[in-house]
Amino acid sequence: MSATVHRDEATPHMHLIFLPVVHTVDKKGNPIDKLVCSEFRKAKDSYRQLQDAFYKYMVENGFHL
Ligand SMILES: [Mn+2]
């Protein structure tokens, strides 16, 4: 929903506001996108996994983080 880079500290950092959407299928087997917060909080290190996945995605798409 929002991504803002802050340069007000020694290390530039991003404040990210997002909606957790998962790609899944409905009861009939049709592919759907679904808003599911619980999918992102299953494990103790869910946010670490999310940060790692975000980093990997950005680097693979040409950003130098
Ligand atoms: Mn900040």
N, CA, C, O and the ligand as a Tripos MOL2 file, in Angstrom:
@<TRIPOS>MOLECULE
protein
  261   259    66     0     0
PROTEIN
NO_CHARGES

@<TRIPOS>ATOM
      1 N           0.8240   -1.1940    0.0000 N.3       1 MET1
      2 CA          0.0000    0.0000    0.0000 C.3       1 MET1
      3 C           0.8670    1.2560    0.0000 C.2       1 MET1
      4 O           0.5160    2.2770   -0.5910 O.2       1 MET1
      5 N           2.0200    1.1510    0.6860 N.am      2 SER2
      6 CA          2.8940    2.3080    0.7900 C.3       2 SER2
      7 C           4.3230    1.8500    1.0270 C.2       2 SER2
      8 O           4.5660    0.8980    1.7690 O.2       2 SER2
      9 N           5.2700    2.5370    0.3880 N.am      3 ALA3
     10 CA          6.6870    2.2700    0.6100 C.3       3 ALA3
     11 C           7.4110    3.6050    0.5530 C.2       3 ALA3
     12 O           7.3700    4.3050   -0.4590 O.2       3 ALA3
     13 N           8.0730    3.9500    1.6490 N.am      4 THR4
     14 CA          8.7740    5.2190    1.7290 C.3       4 THR4
     15 C          10.1850    4.9850    2.2350 C.2       4 THR4
     16 O          10.3850    4.3640    3.2800 O.2       4 THR4
     17 N          11.1750    5.4900    1.4820 N.am      5 VAL5
     18 CA         12.5650    5.3840    1.9130 C.3       5 VAL5
     19 C          12.8940    6.5900    2.7840 C.2       5 VAL5
     20 O          12.6820    7.7380    2.3920 O.2       5 VAL5
     21 N          13.4110    6.3070    3.9600 N.am      6 HIS6
     22 CA         13.8400    7.3580    4.8800 C.3       6 HIS6
     23 C          15.3610    7.4580    4.8480 C.2       6 HIS6
     24 O          16.0610    6.4460    4.8580 O.2       6 HIS6
     25 N          15.8580    8.6830    4.8090 N.am      7 ARG7
     26 CA         17.2970    8.9260    4.8510 C.3       7 ARG7
     27 C          17.6370    9.7970    6.0620 C.2       7 ARG7
     28 O          18.5970   10.5680    6.0450 O.2       7 ARG7
     29 N          16.8360    9.6550    7.0980 N.am      8 ASP8
     30 CA         17.0140   10.5020    8.2730 C.3       8 ASP8
     31 C          17.9260    9.8680    9.3200 C.2       8 ASP8
     32 O          18.1480   10.4380   10.3880 O.2       8 ASP8
     33 N          18.4540    8.6780    9.0050 N.am      9 GLU9
     34 CA         19.3620    8.0100    9.9300 C.3       9 GLU9
     35 C          20.6130    7.6100    9.1550 C.2       9 GLU9
     36 O          20.6680    7.8090    7.9410 O.2       9 GLU9
     37 N          21.6030    7.0600    9.8150 N.am     10 ALA10
     38 CA         22.8590    6.6950    9.1580 C.3      10 ALA10
     39 C          22.6300    5.7190    8.0030 C.2      10 ALA10
     40 O          23.2930    5.8080    6.9690 O.2      10 ALA10
     41 N          21.7030    4.8030    8.1790 N.am     11 THR11
     42 CA         21.3940    3.8180    7.1550 C.3      11 THR11
     43 C          20.0300    4.1070    6.5450 C.2      11 THR11
     44 O          19.0300    4.1500    7.2610 O.2      11 THR11
     45 N          19.9760    4.3090    5.2190 N.am     12 PRO12
     46 CA         18.6610    4.4740    4.5900 C.3      12 PRO12
     47 C          17.8020    3.2390    4.8540 C.2      12 PRO12
     48 O          18.2970    2.1130    4.8100 O.2      12 PRO12
     49 N          16.5410    3.4480    5.1230 N.am     13 HIS13
     50 CA         15.6570    2.3220    5.4020 C.3      13 HIS13
     51 C          14.2750    2.6020    4.8450 C.2      13 HIS13
     52 O          13.9240    3.7510    4.5780 O.2      13 HIS13
     53 N          13.4940    1.5450    4.6710 N.am     14 MET14
     54 CA         12.1700    1.6790    4.0750 C.3      14 MET14
     55 C          11.0850    1.3670    5.0970 C.2      14 MET14
     56 O          11.1750    0.3950    5.8470 O.2      14 MET14
     57 N          10.0760    2.1960    5.1110 N.am     15 HIS15
     58 CA          8.8660    1.9120    5.8770 C.3      15 HIS15
     59 C           7.8690    1.3570    4.8710 C.2      15 HIS15
     60 O           7.5210    2.0210    3.8950 O.2      15 HIS15
     61 N           7.4200    0.1490    5.1140 N.am     16 LEU16
     62 CA          6.5710   -0.5520    4.1580 C.3      16 LEU16
     63 C           5.2470   -0.9280    4.8190 C.2      16 LEU16
     64 O           5.2160   -1.5670    5.8710 O.2      16 LEU16
     65 N           4.1770   -0.5240    4.1870 N.am     17 ILE17
     66 CA          2.8400   -0.9130    4.6570 C.3      17 ILE17
     67 C           2.2420   -1.7920    3.5690 C.2      17 ILE17
     68 O           2.1060   -1.3790    2.4170 O.2      17 ILE17
     69 N           1.8900   -3.0080    3.9550 N.am     18 PHE18
     70 CA          1.4280   -3.9550    2.9450 C.3      18 PHE18
     71 C           0.2240   -4.7490    3.4350 C.2      18 PHE18
     72 O          -0.0680   -4.8000    4.6300 O.2      18 PHE18
     73 N          -0.4640   -5.3670    2.4820 N.am     19 LEU19
     74 CA         -1.5550   -6.2870    2.7910 C.3      19 LEU19
     75 C          -1.0650   -7.6860    2.4580 C.2      19 LEU19
     76 O          -0.5570   -7.9100    1.3590 O.2      19 LEU19
     77 N          -1.2040   -8.6300    3.3750 N.am     20 PRO20
     78 CA         -0.7540   -9.9970    3.1100 C.3      20 PRO20
     79 C          -1.7460  -10.7570    2.2230 C.2      20 PRO20
     80 O          -2.7880  -11.2230    2.6850 O.2      20 PRO20
     81 N          -1.3980  -10.8680    0.9550 N.am     21 VAL21
     82 CA         -2.2340  -11.5740   -0.0130 C.3      21 VAL21
     83 C          -1.5290  -12.8770   -0.3840 C.2      21 VAL21
     84 O          -0.3380  -12.8780   -0.6940 O.2      21 VAL21
     85 N          -2.2670  -13.9800   -0.3500 N.am     22 VAL22
     86 CA         -1.7100  -15.2600   -0.7710 C.3      22 VAL22
     87 C          -2.4120  -15.7070   -2.0460 C.2      22 VAL22
     88 O          -3.5900  -15.4250   -2.2660 O.2      22 VAL22
     89 N          -1.6550  -16.4080   -2.8720 N.am     23 HIS23
     90 CA         -2.1970  -16.9780   -4.0990 C.3      23 HIS23
     91 C          -2.6050  -18.4000   -3.7540 C.2      23 HIS23
     92 O          -1.7670  -19.2030   -3.3430 O.2      23 HIS23
     93 N          -3.8800  -18.7160   -3.9160 N.am     24 THR24
     94 CA         -4.3790  -20.0340   -3.5420 C.3      24 THR24
     95 C          -5.5160  -20.4200   -4.4800 C.2      24 THR24
     96 O          -5.7020  -19.7960   -5.5250 O.2      24 THR24
     97 N          -6.2630  -21.4290   -4.1150 N.am     25 VAL25
     98 CA         -7.4310  -21.8350   -4.9120 C.3      25 VAL25
     99 C          -8.6650  -21.8390   -4.0220 C.2      25 VAL25
    100 O          -8.5700  -22.0770   -2.8180 O.2      25 VAL25
    101 N          -9.8330  -21.5710   -4.6250 N.am     26 ASP26
    102 CA        -11.0790  -21.6160   -3.8580 C.3      26 ASP26
    103 C         -11.5740  -23.0580   -3.7620 C.2      26 ASP26
    104 O         -10.8910  -23.9790   -4.2110 O.2      26 ASP26
    105 N         -12.7430  -23.2580   -3.1860 N.am     27 LYS27
    106 CA        -13.2740  -24.6050   -2.9710 C.3      27 LYS27
    107 C         -13.5300  -25.3630   -4.2670 C.2      27 LYS27
    108 O         -13.5890  -26.5930   -4.2830 O.2      27 LYS27
    109 N         -13.6830  -24.5970   -5.3690 N.am     28 LYS28
    110 CA        -13.9160  -25.2310   -6.6720 C.3      28 LYS28
    111 C         -12.6220  -25.4470   -7.4530 C.2      28 LYS28
    112 O         -12.6330  -25.9980   -8.5530 O.2      28 LYS28
    113 N         -11.4960  -25.0010   -6.8610 N.am     29 GLY29
    114 CA        -10.2060  -25.1850   -7.5180 C.3      29 GLY29
    115 C          -9.7820  -24.0340   -8.3900 C.2      29 GLY29
    116 O          -8.7610  -24.1150   -9.0720 O.2      29 GLY29
    117 N         -10.5530  -22.9520   -8.3810 N.am     30 ASN30
    118 CA        -10.1920  -21.7800   -9.1780 C.3      30 ASN30
    119 C          -9.0920  -20.9870   -8.4750 C.2      30 ASN30
    120 O          -9.1530  -20.7870   -7.2620 O.2      30 ASN30
    121 N          -8.0840  -20.5340   -9.2290 N.am     31 PRO31
    122 CA         -7.0290  -19.7330   -8.6090 C.3      31 PRO31
    123 C          -7.5680  -18.3830   -8.1310 C.2      31 PRO31
    124 O          -8.2780  -17.6910   -8.8610 O.2      31 PRO31
    125 N          -7.2230  -18.0250   -6.9040 N.am     32 ILE32
    126 CA         -7.6730  -16.7460   -6.3360 C.3      32 ILE32
    127 C          -6.5410  -16.1040   -5.5340 C.2      32 ILE32
    128 O          -5.5970  -16.7750   -5.1170 O.2      32 ILE32
    129 N          -6.6540  -14.8180   -5.3340 N.am     33 ASP33
    130 CA         -5.7980  -14.0820   -4.4090 C.3      33 ASP33
    131 C          -6.6370  -13.7790   -3.1820 C.2      33 ASP33
    132 O          -7.7700  -13.3140   -3.2980 O.2      33 ASP33
    133 N          -6.0890  -14.0390   -2.0180 N.am     34 LYS34
    134 CA         -6.8740  -13.9420   -0.7940 C.3      34 LYS34
    135 C          -6.0920  -13.1810    0.2790 C.2      34 LYS34
    136 O          -4.8970  -13.4050    0.4700 O.2      34 LYS34
    137 N          -6.7810  -12.2910    0.9680 N.am     35 LEU35
    138 CA         -6.1770  -11.5460    2.0630 C.3      35 LEU35
    139 C          -6.1690  -12.4230    3.3110 C.2      35 LEU35
    140 O          -7.2270  -12.7270    3.8630 O.2      35 LEU35
    141 N          -4.9720  -12.8360    3.7630 N.am     36 VAL36
    142 CA         -4.8740  -13.7620    4.8880 C.3      36 VAL36
    143 C          -3.6910  -13.3860    5.7760 C.2      36 VAL36
    144 O          -2.5460  -13.7110    5.4640 O.2      36 VAL36
    145 N          -3.9700  -12.7120    6.8630 N.am     37 CYS37
    146 CA         -2.9030  -12.3250    7.7850 C.3      37 CYS37
    147 C          -2.2490  -13.5420    8.4440 C.2      37 CYS37
    148 O          -1.0400  -13.5480    8.6760 O.2      37 CYS37
    149 N          -3.0380  -14.5610    8.7430 N.am     38 SER38
    150 CA         -2.5050  -15.7150    9.4630 C.3      38 SER38
    151 C          -1.4150  -16.4430    8.6810 C.2      38 SER38
    152 O          -0.5430  -17.0690    9.2840 O.2      38 SER38
    153 N          -1.4470  -16.3720    7.3480 N.am     39 GLU39
    154 CA         -0.4240  -17.0240    6.5260 C.3      39 GLU39
    155 C           0.9570  -16.4190    6.7540 C.2      39 GLU39
    156 O           1.9730  -17.0790    6.5360 O.2      39 GLU39
    157 N           0.9930  -15.1680    7.1910 N.am     40 PHE40
    158 CA          2.2580  -14.4870    7.3850 C.3      40 PHE40
    159 C           2.7500  -14.5640    8.8260 C.2      40 PHE40
    160 O           3.8180  -14.0400    9.1430 O.2      40 PHE40
    161 N           1.9960  -15.2000    9.6880 N.am     41 ARG41
    162 CA          2.3920  -15.2620   11.0930 C.3      41 ARG41
    163 C           2.3830  -16.6850   11.6100 C.2      41 ARG41
    164 O           2.1310  -16.9190   12.7920 O.2      41 ARG41
    165 N           2.6550  -17.6300   10.7390 N.am     42 LYS42
    166 CA          2.6140  -19.0370   11.1300 C.3      42 LYS42
    167 C           3.8020  -19.4360   11.9890 C.2      42 LYS42
    168 O           3.6600  -20.1980   12.9440 O.2      42 LYS42
    169 N           4.9690  -18.9190   11.6450 N.am     43 ALA43
    170 CA          6.1930  -19.3170   12.3400 C.3      43 ALA43
    171 C           6.7220  -18.1770   13.1930 C.2      43 ALA43
    172 O           6.3710  -17.0140   12.9970 O.2      43 ALA43
    173 N           7.5750  -18.5400   14.1460 N.am     44 LYS44
    174 CA          8.1830  -17.5430   15.0130 C.3      44 LYS44
    175 C           9.0030  -16.5410   14.2160 C.2      44 LYS44
    176 O           9.0910  -15.3680   14.5780 O.2      44 LYS44
    177 N           9.6120  -17.0220   13.1090 N.am     45 ASP45
    178 CA         10.4690  -16.1610   12.3010 C.3      45 ASP45
    179 C           9.7970  -15.7230   11.0040 C.2      45 ASP45
    180 O          10.4690  -15.5150    9.9940 O.2      45 ASP45
    181 N           8.4780  -15.5830   11.0280 N.am     46 SER46
    182 CA          7.7360  -15.2120    9.8140 C.3      46 SER46
    183 C           8.2240  -13.9060    9.2100 C.2      46 SER46
    184 O           8.3650  -13.7930    7.9930 O.2      46 SER46
    185 N           8.4830  -12.9180   10.0640 N.am     47 TYR47
    186 CA          8.9310  -11.6290    9.5290 C.3      47 TYR47
    187 C          10.3400  -11.7250    8.9620 C.2      47 TYR47
    188 O          10.6640  -11.0520    7.9840 O.2      47 TYR47
    189 N          11.1780  -12.5560    9.5700 N.am     48 ARG48
    190 CA         12.5230  -12.7670    9.0260 C.3      48 ARG48
    191 C          12.4170  -13.4040    7.6370 C.2      48 ARG48
    192 O          13.1180  -13.0030    6.7080 O.2      48 ARG48
    193 N          11.5400  -14.3920    7.5080 N.am     49 GLN49
    194 CA         11.3430  -15.0450    6.2080 C.3      49 GLN49
    195 C          10.8300  -14.0430    5.1740 C.2      49 GLN49
    196 O          11.2460  -14.0550    4.0150 O.2      49 GLN49
    197 N           9.9210  -13.1780    5.6150 N.am     50 LEU50
    198 CA          9.3750  -12.1730    4.7120 C.3      50 LEU50
    199 C          10.4600  -11.2040    4.2550 C.2      50 LEU50
    200 O          10.5290  -10.8560    3.0760 O.2      50 LEU50
    201 N          11.3110  -10.7680    5.1900 N.am     51 GLN51
    202 CA         12.3990   -9.8590    4.8300 C.3      51 GLN51
    203 C          13.3650  -10.5240    3.8640 C.2      51 GLN51
    204 O          13.8140   -9.8970    2.9040 O.2      51 GLN51
    205 N          13.6900  -11.7950    4.1090 N.am     52 ASP52
    206 CA         14.5960  -12.5230    3.2180 C.3      52 ASP52
    207 C          13.9900  -12.6610    1.8220 C.2      52 ASP52
    208 O          14.6840  -12.4770    0.8220 O.2      52 ASP52
    209 N          12.7030  -12.9850    1.7530 N.am     53 ALA53
    210 CA         12.0250  -13.1370    0.4580 C.3      53 ALA53
    211 C          11.9630  -11.7990   -0.2700 C.2      53 ALA53
    212 O          12.1420  -11.7440   -1.4870 O.2      53 ALA53
    213 N          11.7120  -10.7240    0.4680 N.am     54 PHE54
    214 CA         11.6660   -9.3880   -0.1230 C.3      54 PHE54
    215 C          13.0340   -9.0120   -0.6890 C.2      54 PHE54
    216 O          13.1310   -8.5150   -1.8110 O.2      54 PHE54
    217 N          14.0780   -9.2490    0.0830 N.am     55 TYR55
    218 CA         15.4470   -8.9600   -0.3650 C.3      55 TYR55
    219 C          15.7630   -9.7260   -1.6520 C.2      55 TYR55
    220 O          16.2630   -9.1510   -2.6200 O.2      55 TYR55
    221 N          15.4660  -11.0250   -1.6520 N.am     56 LYS56
    222 CA         15.7410  -11.8830   -2.8090 C.3      56 LYS56
    223 C          14.9850  -11.3660   -4.0420 C.2      56 LYS56
    224 O          15.5550  -11.2820   -5.1300 O.2      56 LYS56
    225 N          13.7260  -11.0260   -3.8730 N.am     57 TYR57
    226 CA         12.9120  -10.5360   -4.9810 C.3      57 TYR57
    227 C          13.4920   -9.2400   -5.5470 C.2      57 TYR57
    228 O          13.6080   -9.0870   -6.7630 O.2      57 TYR57
    229 N          13.8550   -8.3130   -4.6660 N.am     58 MET58
    230 CA         14.3650   -7.0180   -5.1130 C.3      58 MET58
    231 C          15.6900   -7.1790   -5.8580 C.2      58 MET58
    232 O          15.8830   -6.5780   -6.9140 O.2      58 MET58
    233 N          16.6060   -7.9900   -5.3120 N.am     59 VAL59
    234 CA         17.9100   -8.2010   -5.9540 C.3      59 VAL59
    235 C          17.7310   -8.8780   -7.3170 C.2      59 VAL59
    236 O          18.3990   -8.5190   -8.2870 O.2      59 VAL59
    237 N          16.8310   -9.8540   -7.3820 N.am     60 GLU60
    238 CA         16.5820  -10.5520   -8.6460 C.3      60 GLU60
    239 C          15.9680   -9.6290   -9.6950 C.2      60 GLU60
    240 O          16.0070   -9.9190  -10.8910 O.2      60 GLU60
    241 N          15.4050   -8.5260   -9.2370 N.am     61 ASN61
    242 CA         14.7730   -7.5820  -10.1570 C.3      61 ASN61
    243 C          15.5890   -6.2970  -10.3340 C.2      61 ASN61
    244 O          15.0500   -5.2470  -10.6830 O.2      61 ASN61
    245 N          16.8950   -6.4030  -10.0890 N.am     62 GLY62
    246 CA         17.8050   -5.3420  -10.4560 C.3      62 GLY62
    247 C          18.0790   -4.2820   -9.4260 C.2      62 GLY62
    248 O          18.7700   -3.3080   -9.7250 O.2      62 GLY62
    249 N          17.5590   -4.4320   -8.2120 N.am     63 PHE63
    250 CA         17.8460   -3.4420   -7.1820 C.3      63 PHE63
    251 C          19.0750   -3.8850   -6.3900 C.2      63 PHE63
    252 O          19.2690   -5.0770   -6.1480 O.2      63 PHE63
    253 N          19.8870   -2.9350   -5.9960 N.am     64 HIS64
    254 CA         21.1040   -3.2220   -5.2290 C.3      64 HIS64
    255 C          20.8790   -2.7990   -3.7910 C.2      64 HIS64
    256 O          21.0510   -1.6320   -3.4400 O.2      64 HIS64
    257 N          20.4980   -3.7460   -2.9730 N.am     65 LEU65
    258 CA         20.2100   -3.4310   -1.5560 C.3      65 LEU65
    259 C          21.4380   -3.6800   -0.7030 C.2      65 LEU65
    260 O          21.3980   -3.4750    0.5100 O.2      65 LEU65
    261 MN         12.3410    5.9290    9.5880 Mn       66 MN66
@<TRIPOS>BOND
     1     1     2 1
     2     2     3 1
     3     3     4 2
     4     3     5 am
     5     5     6 1
     6     6     7 1
     7     7     8 2
     8     7     9 am
     9     9    10 1
    10    10    11 1
    11    11    12 2
    12    11    13 am
    13    13    14 1
    14    14    15 1
    15    15    16 2
    16    15    17 am
    17    17    18 1
    18    18    19 1
    19    19    20 2
    20    19    21 am
    21    21    22 1
    22    22    23 1
    23    23    24 2
    24    23    25 am
    25    25    26 1
    26    26    27 1
    27    27    28 2
    28    27    29 am
    29    29    30 1
    30    30    31 1
    31    31    32 2
    32    31    33 am
    33    33    34 1
    34    34    35 1
    35    35    36 2
    36    35    37 am
    37    37    38 1
    38    38    39 1
    39    39    40 2
    40    39    41 am
    41    41    42 1
    42    42    43 1
    43    43    44 2
    44    43    45 am
    45    45    46 1
    46    46    47 1
    47    47    48 2
    48    47    49 am
    49    49    50 1
    50    50    51 1
    51    51    52 2
    52    51    53 am
    53    53    54 1
    54    54    55 1
    55    55    56 2
    56    55    57 am
    57    57    58 1
    58    58    59 1
    59    59    60 2
    60    59    61 am
    61    61    62 1
    62    62    63 1
    63    63    64 2
    64    63    65 am
    65    65    66 1
    66    66    67 1
    67    67    68 2
    68    67    69 am
    69    69    70 1
    70    70    71 1
    71    71    72 2
    72    71    73 am
    73    73    74 1
    74    74    75 1
    75    75    76 2
    76    75    77 am
    77    77    78 1
    78    78    79 1
    79    79    80 2
    80    79    81 am
    81    81    82 1
    82    82    83 1
    83    83    84 2
    84    83    85 am
    85    85    86 1
    86    86    87 1
    87    87    88 2
    88    87    89 am
    89    89    90 1
    90    90    91 1
    91    91    92 2
    92    91    93 am
    93    93    94 1
    94    94    95 1
    95    95    96 2
    96    95    97 am
    97    97    98 1
    98    98    99 1
    99    99   100 2
   100    99   101 am
   101   101   102 1
   102   102   103 1
   103   103   104 2
   104   103   105 am
   105   105   106 1
   106   106   107 1
   107   107   108 2
   108   107   109 am
   109   109   110 1
   110   110   111 1
   111   111   112 2
   112   111   113 am
   113   113   114 1
   114   114   115 1
   115   115   116 2
   116   115   117 am
   117   117   118 1
   118   118   119 1
   119   119   120 2
   120   119   121 am
   121   121   122 1
   122   122   123 1
   123   123   124 2
   124   123   125 am
   125   125   126 1
   126   126   127 1
   127   127   128 2
   128   127   129 am
   129   129   130 1
   130   130   131 1
   131   131   132 2
   132   131   133 am
   133   133   134 1
   134   134   135 1
   135   135   136 2
   136   135   137 am
   137   137   138 1
   138   138   139 1
   139   139   140 2
   140   139   141 am
   141   141   142 1
   142   142   143 1
   143   143   144 2
   144   143   145 am
   145   145   146 1
   146   146   147 1
   147   147   148 2
   148   147   149 am
   149   149   150 1
   150   150   151 1
   151   151   152 2
   152   151   153 am
   153   153   154 1
   154   154   155 1
   155   155   156 2
   156   155   157 am
   157   157   158 1
   158   158   159 1
   159   159   160 2
   160   159   161 am
   161   161   162 1
   162   162   163 1
   163   163   164 2
   164   163   165 am
   165   165   166 1
   166   166   167 1
   167   167   168 2
   168   167   169 am
   169   169   170 1
   170   170   171 1
   171   171   172 2
   172   171   173 am
   173   173   174 1
   174   174   175 1
   175   175   176 2
   176   175   177 am
   177   177   178 1
   178   178   179 1
   179   179   180 2
   180   179   181 am
   181   181   182 1
   182   182   183 1
   183   183   184 2
   184   183   185 am
   185   185   186 1
   186   186   187 1
   187   187   188 2
   188   187   189 am
   189   189   190 1
   190   190   191 1
   191   191   192 2
   192   191   193 am
   193   193   194 1
   194   194   195 1
   195   195   196 2
   196   195   197 am
   197   197   198 1
   198   198   199 1
   199   199   200 2
   200   199   201 am
   201   201   202 1
   202   202   203 1
   203   203   204 2
   204   203   205 am
   205   205   206 1
   206   206   207 1
   207   207   208 2
   208   207   209 am
   209   209   210 1
   210   210   211 1
   211   211   212 2
   212   211   213 am
   213   213   214 1
   214   214   215 1
   215   215   216 2
   216   215   217 am
   217   217   218 1
   218   218   219 1
   219   219   220 2
   220   219   221 am
   221   221   222 1
   222   222   223 1
   223   223   224 2
   224   223   225 am
   225   225   226 1
   226   226   227 1
   227   227   228 2
   228   227   229 am
   229   229   230 1
   230   230   231 1
   231   231   232 2
   232   231   233 am
   233   233   234 1
   234   234   235 1
   235   235   236 2
   236   235   237 am
   237   237   238 1
   238   238   239 1
   239   239   240 2
   240   239   241 am
   241   241   242 1
   242   242   243 1
   243   243   244 2
   244   243   245 am
   245   245   246 1
   246   246   247 1
   247   247   248 2
   248   247   249 am
   249   249   250 1
   250   250   251 1
   251   251   252 2
   252   251   253 am
   253   253   254 1
   254   254   255 1
   255   255   256 2
   256   255   257 am
   257   257   258 1
   258   258   259 1
   259   259   260 2
@<TRIPOS>SUBSTRUCTURE
     1 MET1         2 RESIDUE 1 A MET
     2 SER2         6 RESIDUE 1 A SER
     3 ALA3        10 RESIDUE 1 A ALA
     4 THR4        14 RESIDUE 1 A THR
     5 VAL5        18 RESIDUE 1 A VAL
     6 HIS6        22 RESIDUE 1 A HIS
     7 ARG7        26 RESIDUE 1 A ARG
     8 ASP8        30 RESIDUE 1 A ASP
     9 GLU9        34 RESIDUE 1 A GLU
    10 ALA10       38 RESIDUE 1 A ALA
    11 THR11       42 RESIDUE 1 A THR
    12 PRO12       46 RESIDUE 1 A PRO
    13 HIS13       50 RESIDUE 1 A HIS
    14 MET14       54 RESIDUE 1 A MET
    15 HIS15       58 RESIDUE 1 A HIS
    16 LEU16       62 RESIDUE 1 A LEU
    17 ILE17       66 RESIDUE 1 A ILE
    18 PHE18       70 RESIDUE 1 A PHE
    19 LEU19       74 RESIDUE 1 A LEU
    20 PRO20       78 RESIDUE 1 A PRO
    21 VAL21       82 RESIDUE 1 A VAL
    22 VAL22       86 RESIDUE 1 A VAL
    23 HIS23       90 RESIDUE 1 A HIS
    24 THR24       94 RESIDUE 1 A THR
    25 VAL25       98 RESIDUE 1 A VAL
    26 ASP26      102 RESIDUE 1 A ASP
    27 LYS27      106 RESIDUE 1 A LYS
    28 LYS28      110 RESIDUE 1 A LYS
    29 GLY29      114 RESIDUE 1 A GLY
    30 ASN30      118 RESIDUE 1 A ASN
    31 PRO31      122 RESIDUE 1 A PRO
    32 ILE32      126 RESIDUE 1 A ILE
    33 ASP33      130 RESIDUE 1 A ASP
    34 LYS34      134 RESIDUE 1 A LYS
    35 LEU35      138 RESIDUE 1 A LEU
    36 VAL36      142 RESIDUE 1 A VAL
    37 CYS37      146 RESIDUE 1 A CYS
    38 SER38      150 RESIDUE 1 A SER
    39 GLU39      154 RESIDUE 1 A GLU
    40 PHE40      158 RESIDUE 1 A PHE
    41 ARG41      162 RESIDUE 1 A ARG
    42 LYS42      166 RESIDUE 1 A LYS
    43 ALA43      170 RESIDUE 1 A ALA
    44 LYS44      174 RESIDUE 1 A LYS
    45 ASP45      178 RESIDUE 1 A ASP
    46 SER46      182 RESIDUE 1 A SER
    47 TYR47      186 RESIDUE 1 A TYR
    48 ARG48      190 RESIDUE 1 A ARG
    49 GLN49      194 RESIDUE 1 A GLN
    50 LEU50      198 RESIDUE 1 A LEU
    51 GLN51      202 RESIDUE 1 A GLN
    52 ASP52      206 RESIDUE 1 A ASP
    53 ALA53      210 RESIDUE 1 A ALA
    54 PHE54      214 RESIDUE 1 A PHE
    55 TYR55      218 RESIDUE 1 A TYR
    56 LYS56      222 RESIDUE 1 A LYS
    57 TYR57      226 RESIDUE 1 A TYR
    58 MET58      230 RESIDUE 1 A MET
    59 VAL59      234 RESIDUE 1 A VAL
    60 GLU60      238 RESIDUE 1 A GLU
    61 ASN61      242 RESIDUE 1 A ASN
    62 GLY62      246 RESIDUE 1 A GLY
    63 PHE63      250 RESIDUE 1 A PHE
    64 HIS64      254 RESIDUE 1 A HIS
    65 LEU65      258 RESIDUE 1 A LEU
    66 MN66       261 GROUP 0 **** ****
